[in-house]
């Protein structure tokens, strides 16, 4: 983990800097979700240009984890589960 500290610091600083200029932020959508996405993609070796594909893939799967997903969510989730996150990278 120590070896990752410089990358973590750089990522966190990069996400916080625009929010500091703006003067406000939503903790989840402006920081927590993007930082998690970047760290997971980096650990999987997915380059920055693939982050959006992985985000879309995970958002397609997430609703199927609800207690009562609707049929469209199940359909999209099943399709997404057939792809690995690395195939979402264009």
ABEGO torsion letter per residue (X at the ends): XAAAAAAAAAAAAAAAAAAAAAGBBBAAAAAAAAAAAAAAAAAAGBBAAAAAAAAAAAAAAAAAABABBBAAAAAAAAAAAABBAAAABX
